[in-house]
Amino acid sequence: MFIAANWKMNLDKKSILEFTKSLQKFKFSNHINTCIFPPLTYIDYLHNLIKNLPISIGGQNCHFKSFGAFTGEVSANFLKDTGCEYVLIGHSERRILNNENNAEIKSRAETAINSSLKVILCIGENLADRKEGKAVDYIEKQLNDCLPNNFHNSFIAYEPIWSIGTGKIPSSFEIQEMHTHIKKILYKKLNKNINVLYGGSVNVKNINDILDITNVDGVLVGGASLNAKDFLAIYSAAVKHLDISL
Ligand code: PGA
């Protein structure tokens, strides 16, 4: 079970300090993997504040080259060096706002894995594709185009674009259908089971229903992870869910 918190371009030093005070008072489980993806500039700061806790840290993106003349970019090696264990690759905000295409995402993921980072590769269809019944085919193509051959120790996050930050989520059937399909494609390509997280408007109210869905191995949470109380409530729901299923 994996709970990932994507803070995007939110939370400054003061808010991070407050957030971590709540984390320090909380009793974490050894059975849940958790990772926070803070803004790049605060990776080191957060890392130092929570290094006694079973929470990993990740970067929100990395470049496909390890070093060089790429102003404003970040190397996977640097993320690793600063204490990151994970990196998000191919988030739809980067695909849309930074024009990252599948080929580029594939090489970013490949470089990250070669730098010993675990990748959370994000995929997701837009509303038009969902409405026209093309979502499953779209995801299959997206996955085929951006999955690197060296994909190990890594995850897929299924995040429908129309669900991110909107409060709308697909039906349980739609999530189960998509996750099952993604796992089938991955098994065929890699001959192993890959965990698939769901992302898009996950919150305290819908977390139990989402975790009940077959083939959902965890969640990638944006907005609801910015508040320590909600983040920990989501985490607790995952612990409870695991206790029941063990
Ligand atoms: P959201 O974001 O939970 O705010 O919808 C999820 C994400 O973008 O990863």
py3Dmol code that shows the C-alpha trace and the ligand (Angstrom):
import py3Dmol

protein = """\
ATOM      1  CA  MET A   1       0.000   0.000   0.000  1.00  0.00           C
ATOM      2  CA  PHE A   2       1.425   3.338  -1.062  1.00  0.00           C
ATOM      3  CA  ILE A   3       0.367   6.834  -0.033  1.00  0.00           C
ATOM      4  CA  ALA A   4       2.073   9.581  -2.032  1.00  0.00           C
ATOM      5  CA  ALA A   5       1.690  13.312  -1.410  1.00  0.00           C
ATOM      6  CA  ASN A   6       2.315  15.634  -4.347  1.00  0.00           C
ATOM      7  CA  TRP A   7       2.637  19.130  -2.922  1.00  0.00           C
ATOM      8  CA  LYS A   8       3.216  20.674  -6.384  1.00  0.00           C
ATOM      9  CA  MET A   9       4.230  24.382  -6.040  1.00  0.00           C
ATOM     10  CA  ASN A  10       2.724  24.740  -2.561  1.00  0.00           C
ATOM     11  CA  LEU A  11       3.853  25.094   1.068  1.00  0.00           C
ATOM     12  CA  ASP A  12       6.736  27.347   2.073  1.00  0.00           C
ATOM     13  CA  LYS A  13       9.356  26.785   4.760  1.00  0.00           C
ATOM     14  CA  LYS A  14       7.111  27.944   7.607  1.00  0.00           C
ATOM     15  CA  SER A  15       4.174  25.753   6.526  1.00  0.00           C
ATOM     16  CA  ILE A  16       6.466  22.764   6.048  1.00  0.00           C
ATOM     17  CA  LEU A  17       7.777  23.170   9.577  1.00  0.00           C
ATOM     18  CA  GLU A  18       4.199  23.271  10.926  1.00  0.00           C
ATOM     19  CA  PHE A  19       3.243  20.229   8.827  1.00  0.00           C
ATOM     20  CA  THR A  20       6.145  18.191  10.147  1.00  0.00           C
ATOM     21  CA  LYS A  21       5.228  19.000  13.776  1.00  0.00           C
ATOM     22  CA  SER A  22       1.997  17.021  13.205  1.00  0.00           C
ATOM     23  CA  LEU A  23       3.947  14.192  11.580  1.00  0.00           C
ATOM     24  CA  GLN A  24       6.253  13.956  14.585  1.00  0.00           C
ATOM     25  CA  LYS A  25       3.281  13.376  16.902  1.00  0.00           C
ATOM     26  CA  PHE A  26       1.812  10.611  14.722  1.00  0.00           C
ATOM     27  CA  LYS A  27       2.375   6.853  14.990  1.00  0.00           C
ATOM     28  CA  PHE A  28       3.278   5.486  11.542  1.00  0.00           C
ATOM     29  CA  SER A  29       2.787   1.895  10.394  1.00  0.00           C
ATOM     30  CA  ASN A  30       5.570  -0.255   8.971  1.00  0.00           C
ATOM     31  CA  HIS A  31       3.202  -1.672   6.378  1.00  0.00           C
ATOM     32  CA  ILE A  32       2.508   1.487   4.424  1.00  0.00           C
ATOM     33  CA  ASN A  33       4.954   3.139   2.049  1.00  0.00           C
ATOM     34  CA  THR A  34       4.672   6.896   2.141  1.00  0.00           C
ATOM     35  CA  CYS A  35       6.419   9.526   0.108  1.00  0.00           C
ATOM     36  CA  ILE A  36       6.135  13.299   0.070  1.00  0.00           C
ATOM     37  CA  PHE A  37       7.020  15.248  -3.074  1.00  0.00           C
ATOM     38  CA  PRO A  38       7.794  18.779  -1.828  1.00  0.00           C
ATOM     39  CA  PRO A  39       8.879  21.728  -3.969  1.00  0.00           C
ATOM     40  CA  LEU A  40      12.450  21.172  -5.166  1.00  0.00           C
ATOM     41  CA  THR A  41      13.947  23.936  -3.022  1.00  0.00           C
ATOM     42  CA  TYR A  42      12.647  22.348   0.192  1.00  0.00           C
ATOM     43  CA  ILE A  43      13.689  18.730  -0.393  1.00  0.00           C
ATOM     44  CA  ASP A  44      16.734  19.027   1.833  1.00  0.00           C
ATOM     45  CA  TYR A  45      14.856  21.019   4.472  1.00  0.00           C
ATOM     46  CA  LEU A  46      12.022  18.468   4.672  1.00  0.00           C
ATOM     47  CA  HIS A  47      14.471  15.583   4.578  1.00  0.00           C
ATOM     48  CA  ASN A  48      16.253  16.897   7.672  1.00  0.00           C
ATOM     49  CA  LEU A  49      13.003  17.491   9.531  1.00  0.00           C
ATOM     50  CA  ILE A  50      11.617  13.972   9.024  1.00  0.00           C
ATOM     51  CA  LYS A  51      14.648  11.740   8.721  1.00  0.00           C
ATOM     52  CA  ASN A  52      13.589   9.886  11.903  1.00  0.00           C
ATOM     53  CA  LEU A  53      10.211   8.974  10.316  1.00  0.00           C
ATOM     54  CA  PRO A  54       9.348   6.173   7.855  1.00  0.00           C
ATOM     55  CA  ILE A  55       8.495   8.677   5.114  1.00  0.00           C
ATOM     56  CA  SER A  56      10.403   8.892   1.856  1.00  0.00           C
ATOM     57  CA  ILE A  57      11.002  12.029  -0.150  1.00  0.00           C
ATOM     58  CA  GLY A  58      10.707  12.448  -3.894  1.00  0.00           C
ATOM     59  CA  GLY A  59      11.289  14.961  -6.654  1.00  0.00           C
ATOM     60  CA  GLN A  60       8.403  16.213  -8.788  1.00  0.00           C
ATOM     61  CA  ASN A  61      10.383  15.798 -12.004  1.00  0.00           C
ATOM     62  CA  CYS A  62      13.890  15.252 -13.371  1.00  0.00           C
ATOM     63  CA  HIS A  63      15.719  15.824 -16.631  1.00  0.00           C
ATOM     64  CA  PHE A  64      16.650  13.097 -19.106  1.00  0.00           C
ATOM     65  CA  LYS A  65      20.311  14.137 -19.005  1.00  0.00           C
ATOM     66  CA  SER A  66      22.380  13.642 -15.879  1.00  0.00           C
ATOM     67  CA  PHE A  67      24.163  17.002 -16.101  1.00  0.00           C
ATOM     68  CA  GLY A  68      24.875  19.793 -18.554  1.00  0.00           C
ATOM     69  CA  ALA A  69      23.717  23.157 -19.861  1.00  0.00           C
ATOM     70  CA  PHE A  70      20.036  22.874 -18.945  1.00  0.00           C
ATOM     71  CA  THR A  71      19.155  26.017 -17.027  1.00  0.00           C
ATOM     72  CA  GLY A  72      16.359  25.520 -14.524  1.00  0.00           C
ATOM     73  CA  GLU A  73      16.315  21.728 -14.810  1.00  0.00           C
ATOM     74  CA  VAL A  74      17.170  19.134 -12.174  1.00  0.00           C
ATOM     75  CA  SER A  75      19.272  16.011 -12.530  1.00  0.00           C
ATOM     76  CA  ALA A  76      18.077  12.634 -11.233  1.00  0.00           C
ATOM     77  CA  ASN A  77      21.543  12.231  -9.690  1.00  0.00           C
ATOM     78  CA  PHE A  78      21.080  15.444  -7.715  1.00  0.00           C
ATOM     79  CA  LEU A  79      17.713  14.266  -6.421  1.00  0.00           C
ATOM     80  CA  LYS A  80      19.293  11.013  -5.303  1.00  0.00           C
ATOM     81  CA  ASP A  81      22.184  12.901  -3.750  1.00  0.00           C
ATOM     82  CA  THR A  82      19.792  15.088  -1.730  1.00  0.00           C
ATOM     83  CA  GLY A  83      18.055  12.084  -0.195  1.00  0.00           C
ATOM     84  CA  CYS A  84      15.231  11.439  -2.653  1.00  0.00           C
ATOM     85  CA  GLU A  85      14.100   7.872  -3.142  1.00  0.00           C
ATOM     86  CA  TYR A  86      11.348   8.566  -5.675  1.00  0.00           C
ATOM     87  CA  VAL A  87      10.558  10.874  -8.565  1.00  0.00           C
ATOM     88  CA  LEU A  88       7.291  11.715 -10.314  1.00  0.00           C
ATOM     89  CA  ILE A  89       7.576  11.557 -14.083  1.00  0.00           C
ATOM     90  CA  GLY A  90       5.008  12.574 -16.684  1.00  0.00           C
ATOM     91  CA  HIS A  91       2.556  14.388 -14.427  1.00  0.00           C
ATOM     92  CA  SER A  92      -0.187  15.832 -16.627  1.00  0.00           C
ATOM     93  CA  GLU A  93       0.603  19.376 -15.458  1.00  0.00           C
ATOM     94  CA  ARG A  94       4.094  18.963 -16.917  1.00  0.00           C
ATOM     95  CA  ARG A  95       2.788  17.271 -20.055  1.00  0.00           C
ATOM     96  CA  ILE A  96       0.370  20.165 -20.651  1.00  0.00           C
ATOM     97  CA  LEU A  97       2.171  23.220 -19.259  1.00  0.00           C
ATOM     98  CA  ASN A  98       5.731  22.199 -20.170  1.00  0.00           C
ATOM     99  CA  ASN A  99       4.929  20.345 -23.388  1.00  0.00           C
ATOM    100  CA  GLU A 100       6.552  17.105 -22.238  1.00  0.00           C
ATOM    101  CA  ASN A 101       5.735  14.394 -24.752  1.00  0.00           C
ATOM    102  CA  ASN A 102       5.739  10.607 -24.332  1.00  0.00           C
ATOM    103  CA  ALA A 103       9.224  10.146 -25.840  1.00  0.00           C
ATOM    104  CA  GLU A 104      10.719  12.719 -23.487  1.00  0.00           C
ATOM    105  CA  ILE A 105       8.890  11.250 -20.500  1.00  0.00           C
ATOM    106  CA  LYS A 106      10.195   7.812 -21.394  1.00  0.00           C
ATOM    107  CA  SER A 107      13.765   9.060 -21.386  1.00  0.00           C
ATOM    108  CA  ARG A 108      13.270  11.008 -18.133  1.00  0.00           C
ATOM    109  CA  ALA A 109      11.970   7.818 -16.493  1.00  0.00           C
ATOM    110  CA  GLU A 110      14.832   5.773 -17.931  1.00  0.00           C
ATOM    111  CA  THR A 111      17.452   8.210 -16.623  1.00  0.00           C
ATOM    112  CA  ALA A 112      15.788   8.364 -13.193  1.00  0.00           C
ATOM    113  CA  ILE A 113      15.797   4.569 -12.874  1.00  0.00           C
ATOM    114  CA  ASN A 114      19.427   4.428 -13.997  1.00  0.00           C
ATOM    115  CA  SER A 115      20.166   6.889 -11.175  1.00  0.00           C
ATOM    116  CA  SER A 116      18.566   4.431  -8.717  1.00  0.00           C
ATOM    117  CA  LEU A 117      15.419   6.465  -8.178  1.00  0.00           C
ATOM    118  CA  LYS A 118      12.030   4.746  -8.067  1.00  0.00           C
ATOM    119  CA  VAL A 119       9.738   6.293 -10.632  1.00  0.00           C
ATOM    120  CA  ILE A 120       6.054   7.042 -10.299  1.00  0.00           C
ATOM    121  CA  LEU A 121       5.081   7.303 -13.948  1.00  0.00           C
ATOM    122  CA  CYS A 122       1.858   9.298 -14.357  1.00  0.00           C
ATOM    123  CA  ILE A 123      -0.634   8.608 -17.119  1.00  0.00           C
ATOM    124  CA  GLY A 124      -4.204   9.756 -17.674  1.00  0.00           C
ATOM    125  CA  GLU A 125      -6.779  10.582 -20.328  1.00  0.00           C
ATOM    126  CA  ASN A 126      -8.644  13.863 -20.862  1.00  0.00           C
ATOM    127  CA  LEU A 127     -12.395  14.312 -20.541  1.00  0.00           C
ATOM    128  CA  ALA A 128     -13.096  14.139 -24.281  1.00  0.00           C
ATOM    129  CA  ASP A 129     -11.419  10.736 -24.549  1.00  0.00           C
ATOM    130  CA  ARG A 130     -13.303   9.491 -21.498  1.00  0.00           C
ATOM    131  CA  LYS A 131     -16.653  10.732 -22.852  1.00  0.00           C
ATOM    132  CA  GLU A 132     -16.049   9.185 -26.266  1.00  0.00           C
ATOM    133  CA  GLY A 133     -15.258   5.809 -24.701  1.00  0.00           C
ATOM    134  CA  LYS A 134     -11.619   5.997 -25.830  1.00  0.00           C
ATOM    135  CA  ALA A 135      -9.981   6.159 -22.389  1.00  0.00           C
ATOM    136  CA  VAL A 136      -8.736   2.562 -22.227  1.00  0.00           C
ATOM    137  CA  ASP A 137      -7.185   2.697 -25.714  1.00  0.00           C
ATOM    138  CA  TYR A 138      -5.655   6.099 -25.010  1.00  0.00           C
ATOM    139  CA  ILE A 139      -4.014   4.837 -21.820  1.00  0.00           C
ATOM    140  CA  GLU A 140      -2.707   1.730 -23.554  1.00  0.00           C
ATOM    141  CA  LYS A 141      -1.003   3.860 -26.200  1.00  0.00           C
ATOM    142  CA  GLN A 142       0.328   6.327 -23.647  1.00  0.00           C
ATOM    143  CA  LEU A 143       1.775   3.488 -21.605  1.00  0.00           C
ATOM    144  CA  ASN A 144       3.335   1.809 -24.630  1.00  0.00           C
ATOM    145  CA  ASP A 145       4.891   5.117 -25.685  1.00  0.00           C
ATOM    146  CA  CYS A 146       6.343   6.189 -22.361  1.00  0.00           C
ATOM    147  CA  LEU A 147       7.251   3.026 -20.482  1.00  0.00           C
ATOM    148  CA  PRO A 148      11.041   2.561 -20.425  1.00  0.00           C
ATOM    149  CA  ASN A 149      12.493  -0.965 -20.790  1.00  0.00           C
ATOM    150  CA  ASN A 150      14.327  -0.685 -17.477  1.00  0.00           C
ATOM    151  CA  PHE A 151      11.104  -0.092 -15.497  1.00  0.00           C
ATOM    152  CA  HIS A 152      11.804  -1.755 -12.161  1.00  0.00           C
ATOM    153  CA  ASN A 153      11.168  -0.810  -8.537  1.00  0.00           C
ATOM    154  CA  SER A 154       8.680   1.652  -9.965  1.00  0.00           C
ATOM    155  CA  PHE A 155       4.972   2.471 -10.063  1.00  0.00           C
ATOM    156  CA  ILE A 156       2.278   3.739 -12.377  1.00  0.00           C
ATOM    157  CA  ALA A 157      -0.103   6.476 -11.232  1.00  0.00           C
ATOM    158  CA  TYR A 158      -3.365   6.523 -13.139  1.00  0.00           C
ATOM    159  CA  GLU A 159      -4.541  10.133 -12.942  1.00  0.00           C
ATOM    160  CA  PRO A 160      -7.397  11.115 -15.268  1.00  0.00           C
ATOM    161  CA  ILE A 161      -6.663  14.732 -16.227  1.00  0.00           C
ATOM    162  CA  TRP A 162     -10.306  15.711 -15.738  1.00  0.00           C
ATOM    163  CA  SER A 163     -10.180  14.466 -12.166  1.00  0.00           C
ATOM    164  CA  ILE A 164      -7.112  16.394 -10.989  1.00  0.00           C
ATOM    165  CA  GLY A 165      -8.104  19.224  -8.662  1.00  0.00           C
ATOM    166  CA  THR A 166     -11.746  19.137  -9.810  1.00  0.00           C
ATOM    167  CA  GLY A 167     -13.454  17.067  -7.108  1.00  0.00           C
ATOM    168  CA  LYS A 168     -14.695  14.688  -9.839  1.00  0.00           C
ATOM    169  CA  ILE A 169     -13.559  11.081  -9.803  1.00  0.00           C
ATOM    170  CA  PRO A 170     -14.276   8.168 -12.135  1.00  0.00           C
ATOM    171  CA  SER A 171     -16.732   5.521 -10.942  1.00  0.00           C
ATOM    172  CA  SER A 172     -15.325   2.555  -9.018  1.00  0.00           C
ATOM    173  CA  PHE A 173     -15.990   0.429 -12.071  1.00  0.00           C
ATOM    174  CA  GLU A 174     -14.038   2.808 -14.324  1.00  0.00           C
ATOM    175  CA  ILE A 175     -11.074   2.865 -11.933  1.00  0.00           C
ATOM    176  CA  GLN A 176     -11.067  -0.913 -11.557  1.00  0.00           C
ATOM    177  CA  GLU A 177     -11.366  -1.428 -15.315  1.00  0.00           C
ATOM    178  CA  MET A 178      -8.455   0.935 -15.997  1.00  0.00           C
ATOM    179  CA  HIS A 179      -6.158  -0.391 -13.261  1.00  0.00           C
ATOM    180  CA  THR A 180      -6.794  -3.987 -14.309  1.00  0.00           C
ATOM    181  CA  HIS A 181      -6.048  -3.086 -17.914  1.00  0.00           C
ATOM    182  CA  ILE A 182      -2.841  -1.227 -16.981  1.00  0.00           C
ATOM    183  CA  LYS A 183      -1.605  -4.155 -14.881  1.00  0.00           C
ATOM    184  CA  LYS A 184      -2.342  -6.570 -17.726  1.00  0.00           C
ATOM    185  CA  ILE A 185      -0.332  -4.481 -20.214  1.00  0.00           C
ATOM    186  CA  LEU A 186       2.553  -4.168 -17.760  1.00  0.00           C
ATOM    187  CA  TYR A 187       2.582  -7.865 -17.020  1.00  0.00           C
ATOM    188  CA  LYS A 188       2.700  -8.669 -20.716  1.00  0.00           C
ATOM    189  CA  LYS A 189       5.549  -6.232 -21.309  1.00  0.00           C
ATOM    190  CA  LEU A 190       7.641  -6.761 -18.177  1.00  0.00           C
ATOM    191  CA  ASN A 191       6.546 -10.184 -16.936  1.00  0.00           C
ATOM    192  CA  LYS A 192       5.998  -8.863 -13.416  1.00  0.00           C
ATOM    193  CA  ASN A 193       3.316  -7.240 -11.318  1.00  0.00           C
ATOM    194  CA  ILE A 194       3.581  -3.474 -11.077  1.00  0.00           C
ATOM    195  CA  ASN A 195       1.671  -1.504  -8.468  1.00  0.00           C
ATOM    196  CA  VAL A 196      -0.787   1.053  -9.804  1.00  0.00           C
ATOM    197  CA  LEU A 197      -1.802   4.103  -7.763  1.00  0.00           C
ATOM    198  CA  TYR A 198      -4.921   6.154  -8.342  1.00  0.00           C
ATOM    199  CA  GLY A 199      -4.665   9.949  -8.394  1.00  0.00           C
ATOM    200  CA  GLY A 200      -7.210  12.721  -8.942  1.00  0.00           C
ATOM    201  CA  SER A 201      -9.291  14.443  -6.232  1.00  0.00           C
ATOM    202  CA  VAL A 202      -8.506  11.848  -3.576  1.00  0.00           C
ATOM    203  CA  ASN A 203      -9.705  13.157  -0.226  1.00  0.00           C
ATOM    204  CA  VAL A 204     -10.725  12.124   3.280  1.00  0.00           C
ATOM    205  CA  LYS A 205     -14.296  11.422   2.151  1.00  0.00           C
ATOM    206  CA  ASN A 206     -13.592   9.176  -0.839  1.00  0.00           C
ATOM    207  CA  ILE A 207     -10.404   7.412   0.310  1.00  0.00           C
ATOM    208  CA  ASN A 208     -12.170   4.352   1.765  1.00  0.00           C
ATOM    209  CA  ASP A 209     -14.158   3.725  -1.413  1.00  0.00           C
ATOM    210  CA  ILE A 210     -11.062   4.166  -3.579  1.00  0.00           C
ATOM    211  CA  LEU A 211      -8.944   1.776  -1.518  1.00  0.00           C
ATOM    212  CA  ASP A 212     -11.723  -0.831  -1.700  1.00  0.00           C
ATOM    213  CA  ILE A 213     -11.377  -1.005  -5.493  1.00  0.00           C
ATOM    214  CA  THR A 214      -9.635  -4.112  -6.822  1.00  0.00           C
ATOM    215  CA  ASN A 215      -6.179  -3.400  -8.257  1.00  0.00           C
ATOM    216  CA  VAL A 216      -5.774  -0.038  -6.536  1.00  0.00           C
ATOM    217  CA  ASP A 217      -2.421  -0.325  -4.745  1.00  0.00           C
ATOM    218  CA  GLY A 218      -2.375   3.143  -3.251  1.00  0.00           C
ATOM    219  CA  VAL A 219      -3.050   6.789  -4.019  1.00  0.00           C
ATOM    220  CA  LEU A 220      -1.265   9.897  -5.259  1.00  0.00           C
ATOM    221  CA  VAL A 221      -2.802  12.833  -3.422  1.00  0.00           C
ATOM    222  CA  GLY A 222      -2.455  16.491  -4.397  1.00  0.00           C
ATOM    223  CA  GLY A 223      -4.704  19.097  -2.747  1.00  0.00           C
ATOM    224  CA  ALA A 224      -5.724  16.983   0.241  1.00  0.00           C
ATOM    225  CA  SER A 225      -2.079  16.312   1.114  1.00  0.00           C
ATOM    226  CA  LEU A 226      -1.349  19.981   1.808  1.00  0.00           C
ATOM    227  CA  ASN A 227      -3.060  19.819   5.137  1.00  0.00           C
ATOM    228  CA  ALA A 228      -1.384  17.533   7.697  1.00  0.00           C
ATOM    229  CA  LYS A 229      -4.706  16.576   9.307  1.00  0.00           C
ATOM    230  CA  ASP A 230      -6.193  15.396   5.987  1.00  0.00           C
ATOM    231  CA  PHE A 231      -2.986  13.725   4.882  1.00  0.00           C
ATOM    232  CA  LEU A 232      -2.810  11.759   8.135  1.00  0.00           C
ATOM    233  CA  ALA A 233      -6.515  10.880   7.929  1.00  0.00           C
ATOM    234  CA  ILE A 234      -5.897   9.453   4.435  1.00  0.00           C
ATOM    235  CA  TYR A 235      -2.888   7.589   5.776  1.00  0.00           C
ATOM    236  CA  SER A 236      -4.951   6.188   8.684  1.00  0.00           C
ATOM    237  CA  ALA A 237      -7.639   5.014   6.249  1.00  0.00           C
ATOM    238  CA  ALA A 238      -4.939   3.075   4.387  1.00  0.00           C
ATOM    239  CA  VAL A 239      -3.698   1.493   7.633  1.00  0.00           C
ATOM    240  CA  LYS A 240      -7.258   0.469   8.527  1.00  0.00           C
ATOM    241  CA  HIS A 241      -7.819  -0.911   5.047  1.00  0.00           C
ATOM    242  CA  LEU A 242      -4.661  -2.983   5.262  1.00  0.00           C
ATOM    243  CA  ASP A 243      -5.517  -4.324   8.719  1.00  0.00           C
ATOM    244  CA  ILE A 244      -8.851  -5.560   7.393  1.00  0.00           C
ATOM    245  CA  SER A 245      -7.362  -7.191   4.315  1.00  0.00           C
ATOM    246  CA  LEU A 246      -4.460  -8.897   6.178  1.00  0.00           C
TER     247      LEU A 246
END
"""
ligand_1 = """\
9
PGA
P -5.413 16.400 -6.673
O -4.044 16.229 -7.473
O -5.421 15.356 -5.580
O -5.363 17.798 -6.133
O -6.530 16.187 -7.625
C -3.512 14.948 -7.749
C -2.260 15.083 -8.567
O -2.168 15.985 -9.402
O -1.327 14.271 -8.414
"""
view = py3Dmol.view(width=600, height=400)
view.addModel(protein, "pdb")
view.setStyle({"model": 0}, {"cartoon": {"style": "trace"}})
view.addModel(ligand_1, "xyz")
view.setStyle({"model": 1}, {"stick": {}})
view.zoomTo()
view.show()
